[in-house]
Amino acid sequence: MVLLWLVCLFIKTIFLIVVKVAYSDRFVLPLPPEHRFPMIKYELVKEQLIHEGTIHESQVFDPGLCDIETILQTHDKDYVYRFINMQLTEYEIRRIGFPMSELTVKRCMYSAEGTRKSALNALEFGVGLNVAGGTHHAFRNKGEGFCMLNDIAIAANFLLNTGLSNKILVVDLDVHQGNGTAKIFENEPRVFTFSMHGADNYPLKKESSDLDIALKSGTNDDLYLSLLQKTLPELINRVKPDFIFYQSGVDVLETDKMGKLSVTRTGCKQRDEIVLGTCSHYQIPVAVSMGGGYSENIIDIVEAHCNTFRVAQSIWG
């Protein structure tokens, strides 16, 4: 009986740690009290998931810093040098929207490494999740919209350059178009960028993804989910990716102060179920980055983000 109990405990432990979650205290950047970015959400998401038992402490890992050579596979050398040495111009810093400091630099490098290592975890276990990331407004040579290093692009180029992937699909469902990601990969046939976003939202000047679906303000659950349910399997069958990056921003919520859509928290969870369920069905590894969320009520943000991890755990855990 004791041996059987130990075997069951061992099996349970193995399955418990299949879903791995990148998190670091470095993700939480000190900001002025009036700042509109809800930085506390990262810590709250991690703590809530552990508190409720969705994940265990053993599933959480600190990714560490992304090395410069890996970053330079995606970003311009001059921009990276000025960024890590805190030499960006005042104009560049204003466009980014975060104060420039050593903590800011390290936060971005930790976040990028979280997505890179989540991609490696996805190759091993089917899914990898980063509590941060989704910084899709970062271009090769500039940052904007709270984004300085493009974590998905960095991780995607790493997979391509190491031969770990041959065809990548980026599924960007943040309410804001993934303009930086689209521009970075505009001439890269091995990466297909798909962005479904608000038409009347930031950025004012959109780039051209391989597929853009621009949604009218006020788009509700029914239309949003039906478009996604129809589009994603068609894309997978056409593009035939061997890896997917999922930008799971929750600023599509009706309560989001910058979103302009009317997707409920339930609808947002169903969105995650469609994406992650489809990845599982087609047996395509998926790395998840958190993306944006700016609801006045922090509970809406945290719960919507937590749902992404809950769905992943229910499928792969």
Backbone torsions as a table, in degrees:
resi	resn	phi	psi	omega
1	MET	NA	-41.9	179.7
2	VAL	-63.2	-41.0	179.4
3	LEU	-63.9	-42.6	178.4
4	LEU	-61.7	-41.5	179.0
5	TRP	-62.2	-41.6	180.0
6	LEU	-66.7	-39.5	177.5
7	VAL	-62.2	-45.5	179.5
8	CYS	-62.6	-40.7	178.8
9	LEU	-64.4	-40.4	179.1
10	PHE	-63.2	-45.2	179.3
11	ILE	-63.7	-43.2	178.9
12	LYS	-60.8	-40.0	-179.3
13	THR	-66.1	-40.3	179.0
14	ILE	-59.9	-47.4	-178.3
15	PHE	-69.4	-29.1	-177.9
16	LEU	-65.1	-34.0	-173.3
17	ILE	-99.8	9.0	177.9
18	VAL	-61.8	-45.7	178.5
19	VAL	-84.8	111.7	-178.5
20	LYS	-106.4	143.5	-172.0
21	VAL	-125.9	121.3	177.3
22	ALA	-81.5	125.4	176.4
23	TYR	-151.9	141.6	173.4
24	SER	-143.2	146.6	172.7
25	ASP	-60.1	-20.3	178.3
26	ARG	-68.6	-16.7	177.8
27	PHE	-65.1	-25.7	-174.1
28	VAL	-94.2	103.0	-177.8
29	LEU	-92.5	127.3	176.5
30	PRO	-61.7	127.6	-179.5
31	LEU	-128.5	157.5	174.8
32	PRO	-58.0	148.5	-176.4
33	PRO	-56.0	-31.8	-176.4
34	GLU	-86.2	-0.7	-176.9
35	HIS	-65.5	141.1	-173.8
36	ARG	-83.5	-10.1	179.5
37	PHE	-83.3	123.2	-176.3
38	PRO	-81.3	71.7	-172.8
39	MET	-59.3	-28.6	-176.9
40	ILE	-64.5	-16.6	-174.5
41	LYS	-59.9	-33.1	-177.6
42	TYR	-61.5	-49.8	179.2
43	GLU	-64.4	-41.5	-177.9
44	LEU	-65.6	-38.8	178.8
45	VAL	-62.6	-49.2	-179.6
46	LYS	-60.7	-45.7	-178.3
47	GLU	-65.7	-40.0	-179.9
48	GLN	-65.1	-43.7	-179.0
49	LEU	-62.8	-38.1	177.7
50	ILE	-73.1	-43.1	-178.6
51	HIS	-58.4	-42.6	-176.7
52	GLU	-84.3	-8.2	177.5
53	GLY	88.5	8.0	177.0
54	THR	-63.9	-41.8	173.6
55	ILE	-127.9	162.7	178.2
56	HIS	-110.4	155.4	178.7
57	GLU	-51.8	-32.7	-177.6
58	SER	-66.9	-17.0	179.1
59	GLN	-85.5	-15.3	-175.2
60	VAL	-92.4	133.1	178.1
61	PHE	-135.6	147.0	175.5
62	ASP	-85.8	120.0	-173.5
63	PRO	-73.9	-23.5	-173.8
64	GLY	78.4	-171.1	-176.1
65	LEU	-86.9	139.4	171.2
66	CYS	-75.1	133.2	-176.7
67	ASP	-76.7	154.8	-173.8
68	ILE	-61.0	-41.3	-178.0
69	GLU	-60.7	-38.0	177.5
70	THR	-66.4	-41.8	178.7
71	ILE	-63.0	-38.7	-177.2
72	LEU	-71.1	-10.9	172.6
73	GLN	-70.1	-16.1	-177.2
74	THR	-119.3	-43.1	-171.3
75	HIS	-103.3	150.9	179.9
76	ASP	-61.2	136.9	-175.2
77	LYS	-61.1	-43.8	-179.4
78	ASP	-63.6	-42.4	178.7
79	TYR	-63.6	-44.5	-179.1
80	VAL	-63.1	-43.5	-179.9
81	TYR	-60.7	-47.6	-179.1
82	ARG	-67.1	-33.8	179.3
83	PHE	-66.7	-52.0	-175.6
84	ILE	-70.0	-21.6	177.2
85	ASN	-98.3	11.0	176.4
86	MET	55.0	47.9	-178.2
87	GLN	-116.1	19.0	176.2
88	LEU	-66.6	151.6	179.9
89	THR	-74.3	163.7	178.1
90	GLU	-60.6	-37.2	178.3
91	TYR	-63.3	-45.5	179.1
92	GLU	-61.9	-40.9	-179.7
93	ILE	-66.3	-39.9	177.9
94	ARG	-62.6	-40.6	179.5
95	ARG	-65.7	-32.6	178.3
96	ILE	-73.1	-45.8	175.8
97	GLY	95.5	1.4	175.2
98	PHE	-115.4	147.0	173.8
99	PRO	-65.6	146.5	-177.6
100	MET	-90.6	126.9	178.9
101	SER	-161.0	171.4	176.4
102	GLU	-62.0	-35.7	177.7
103	LEU	-64.1	-38.5	178.0
104	THR	-62.7	-45.0	179.8
105	VAL	-61.1	-48.0	-177.3
106	LYS	-67.4	-35.8	177.6
107	ARG	-58.1	-46.1	-179.3
108	CYS	-63.7	-38.9	-178.7
109	MET	-72.1	-34.6	174.4
110	TYR	-67.5	-42.4	-178.9
111	SER	-63.8	-43.5	178.7
112	ALA	-63.4	-40.5	178.8
113	GLU	-68.4	-31.1	175.8
114	GLY	-60.0	-41.1	179.0
115	THR	-74.5	-37.9	177.6
116	ARG	-61.4	-47.0	-179.7
117	LYS	-71.6	-29.4	174.6
118	SER	-65.4	-34.9	176.3
119	ALA	-64.1	-41.8	177.1
120	LEU	-64.6	-39.3	176.8
121	ASN	-64.3	-37.2	178.8
122	ALA	-63.7	-39.6	178.2
123	LEU	-63.1	-32.2	-178.3
124	GLU	-85.7	-40.6	-170.8
125	PHE	-114.9	-10.0	-177.8
126	GLY	105.6	-31.1	179.9
127	VAL	-146.2	147.7	172.3
128	GLY	-141.5	137.7	-173.8
129	LEU	-126.2	137.1	177.3
130	ASN	-115.4	125.8	179.3
131	VAL	-68.1	-16.3	176.4
132	ALA	-118.0	-155.4	177.1
133	GLY	84.7	-167.5	-175.6
134	GLY	80.9	25.9	-173.9
135	THR	-85.0	69.8	-169.1
136	HIS	-84.4	-0.3	177.0
137	HIS	-94.4	1.3	177.5
138	ALA	-83.7	127.2	177.4
139	PHE	-95.3	-179.9	177.9
140	ARG	-59.2	-40.0	-169.0
141	ASN	-122.5	15.4	179.1
142	LYS	-165.6	161.2	175.0
143	GLY	-120.6	160.1	174.5
144	GLU	-165.0	166.1	173.3
145	GLY	55.3	46.5	-179.9
146	PHE	68.6	16.9	-176.8
147	CYS	-125.5	126.9	-179.4
148	MET	-117.5	-38.8	174.5
149	LEU	-123.5	133.9	-176.5
150	ASN	-86.7	98.1	-173.0
151	ASP	-63.0	-40.5	-179.3
152	ILE	-66.1	-43.5	179.0
153	ALA	-64.1	-41.4	178.8
154	ILE	-61.0	-46.8	-179.2
155	ALA	-67.9	-39.0	179.7
156	ALA	-63.9	-46.0	178.5
157	ASN	-64.0	-35.3	176.4
158	PHE	-61.0	-46.1	179.8
159	LEU	-63.0	-42.4	-179.6
160	LEU	-66.8	-44.2	-174.7
161	ASN	-72.4	-21.8	178.6
162	THR	-99.3	2.3	178.5
163	GLY	74.7	15.2	-179.9
164	LEU	-83.3	-13.3	176.3
165	SER	-148.8	149.2	177.8
166	ASN	-115.4	-21.3	-178.8
167	LYS	-150.1	120.9	-174.0
168	ILE	-117.9	138.3	172.3
169	LEU	-112.9	124.2	174.0
170	VAL	-98.3	120.0	177.5
171	VAL	-107.1	102.9	-174.5
172	ASP	-107.7	107.4	-177.6
173	LEU	-113.5	18.3	167.9
174	ASP	-62.2	152.4	-178.8
175	VAL	-69.1	-18.8	178.3
176	HIS	-100.6	138.0	-178.4
177	GLN	-58.5	140.3	176.0
178	GLY	-78.5	68.3	-172.0
179	ASN	-66.1	-40.6	179.5
180	GLY	-64.6	-44.0	179.3
181	THR	-63.3	-44.0	179.2
182	ALA	-59.0	-44.4	-177.9
183	LYS	-68.2	-42.4	-178.9
184	ILE	-59.0	-38.9	-174.3
185	PHE	-104.3	16.6	-175.3
186	GLU	-61.1	-27.7	179.5
187	ASN	-115.7	24.6	-179.7
188	GLU	-114.2	99.3	-175.5
189	PRO	-67.6	-15.5	-179.5
190	ARG	-81.2	-7.4	178.4
191	VAL	-122.6	123.6	176.7
192	PHE	-106.6	121.1	-178.3
193	THR	-102.1	125.7	178.4
194	PHE	-122.3	122.4	-179.9
195	SER	-128.0	123.4	173.5
196	MET	-114.5	115.4	-165.8
197	HIS	-149.7	171.6	176.7
198	GLY	-72.3	131.4	-179.0
199	ALA	-68.3	-37.1	-174.6
200	ASP	-102.0	47.4	-174.9
201	ASN	-138.3	169.9	175.3
202	TYR	-57.3	141.9	-3.9
203	PRO	-80.3	148.9	179.8
204	LEU	-61.3	-44.8	175.9
205	LYS	-95.3	111.5	179.4
206	LYS	-86.1	146.7	169.2
207	GLU	-89.2	178.0	179.8
208	SER	-104.6	105.2	170.4
209	SER	-74.3	169.7	174.6
210	ASP	-64.6	-31.2	171.0
211	LEU	-143.9	122.0	175.1
212	ASP	-116.3	130.4	169.7
213	ILE	-117.9	107.9	-177.5
214	ALA	-94.9	119.7	-174.8
215	LEU	-95.1	140.4	175.5
216	LYS	-69.1	149.5	175.3
217	SER	-57.6	139.5	-180.0
218	GLY	89.2	0.5	178.2
219	THR	-53.4	129.6	-174.9
220	ASN	-101.7	-177.4	-177.1
221	ASP	-54.4	-49.8	-171.9
222	ASP	-58.0	-50.5	-178.6
223	LEU	-68.8	-44.9	-178.1
224	TYR	-57.4	-51.0	-175.3
225	LEU	-70.7	-35.9	179.8
226	SER	-67.0	-39.6	177.1
227	LEU	-62.6	-44.2	-178.9
228	LEU	-67.0	-44.2	-178.4
229	GLN	-61.8	-33.9	179.3
230	LYS	-78.9	-41.0	-170.6
231	THR	-76.2	-45.1	-170.1
232	LEU	-63.0	-50.2	177.9
233	PRO	-61.4	-37.1	177.5
234	GLU	-61.6	-41.9	179.0
235	LEU	-63.7	-45.5	-178.8
236	ILE	-61.3	-42.6	179.9
237	ASN	-68.1	-29.5	-179.8
238	ARG	-85.7	-46.2	-176.0
239	VAL	-79.0	-33.9	-177.7
240	LYS	56.5	56.4	179.5
241	PRO	-73.3	152.0	171.1
242	ASP	-105.0	1.1	176.2
243	PHE	-155.5	145.5	178.8
244	ILE	-128.0	135.1	167.9
245	PHE	-106.0	130.2	-178.0
246	TYR	-115.9	115.0	174.3
247	GLN	-92.1	108.9	-167.5
248	SER	-105.8	42.8	179.5
249	GLY	-54.4	141.7	-179.2
250	VAL	-105.7	17.1	176.3
251	ASP	-77.9	8.2	170.3
252	VAL	-78.4	-10.6	-176.3
253	LEU	-62.1	146.3	178.4
254	GLU	-63.4	-23.1	-179.9
255	THR	-87.4	-3.2	-177.0
256	ASP	-72.0	132.0	-175.1
257	LYS	-77.0	-9.1	178.2
258	MET	-123.0	2.3	-169.6
259	GLY	-84.0	-44.1	178.8
260	LYS	72.1	3.4	174.9
261	LEU	-100.5	175.5	-177.5
262	SER	-127.7	45.2	178.2
263	VAL	-87.2	129.6	179.8
264	THR	-79.9	169.2	176.8
265	ARG	-62.8	-37.5	176.0
266	THR	-63.3	-42.8	178.3
267	GLY	-63.4	-37.4	179.1
268	CYS	-65.1	-39.6	176.7
269	LYS	-66.3	-39.7	178.1
270	GLN	-64.0	-34.3	174.1
271	ARG	-58.2	-47.8	178.3
272	ASP	-61.0	-39.5	179.3
273	GLU	-63.7	-38.3	178.0
274	ILE	-64.8	-50.7	-176.3
275	VAL	-65.1	-53.9	-175.3
276	LEU	-70.5	-36.0	176.4
277	GLY	-64.7	-39.2	178.1
278	THR	-66.4	-42.1	176.6
279	CYS	-59.4	-44.3	179.1
280	SER	-64.4	-43.4	-178.8
281	HIS	-60.1	-42.6	-179.3
282	TYR	-87.7	-0.3	179.3
283	GLN	56.8	45.9	177.3
284	ILE	-107.2	123.5	177.6
285	PRO	-60.1	142.9	-177.3
286	VAL	-135.0	131.4	173.6
287	ALA	-107.3	130.3	-173.0
288	VAL	-110.1	127.6	172.3
289	SER	-113.7	148.1	-167.8
290	MET	-73.0	-47.5	-177.9
291	GLY	77.2	-162.7	-170.0
292	GLY	-89.0	170.7	178.1
293	GLY	176.0	120.1	-170.5
294	TYR	-136.5	30.5	177.9
295	SER	-63.9	147.6	178.1
296	GLU	-60.8	-38.5	179.8
297	ASN	-88.2	113.3	-176.8
298	ILE	-61.6	-25.8	179.2
299	ILE	-63.6	-39.6	178.0
300	ASP	-59.5	-44.1	-179.5
301	ILE	-64.0	-51.6	-175.8
302	VAL	-63.0	-45.6	-178.8
303	GLU	-65.3	-40.5	179.5
304	ALA	-65.1	-43.1	176.6
305	HIS	-64.7	-43.2	-179.9
306	CYS	-59.7	-34.7	179.7
307	ASN	-59.5	-35.1	178.1
308	THR	-60.2	-44.2	179.7
309	PHE	-70.8	-36.7	177.7
310	ARG	-62.4	-42.5	179.1
311	VAL	-64.2	-45.2	179.2
312	ALA	-60.2	-44.2	-179.3
313	GLN	-64.4	-37.5	-179.7
314	SER	-67.0	-29.7	-178.7
315	ILE	-86.3	-46.5	-173.5
316	TRP	-105.7	-11.6	-175.1
317	GLY	-84.8	NA	NA
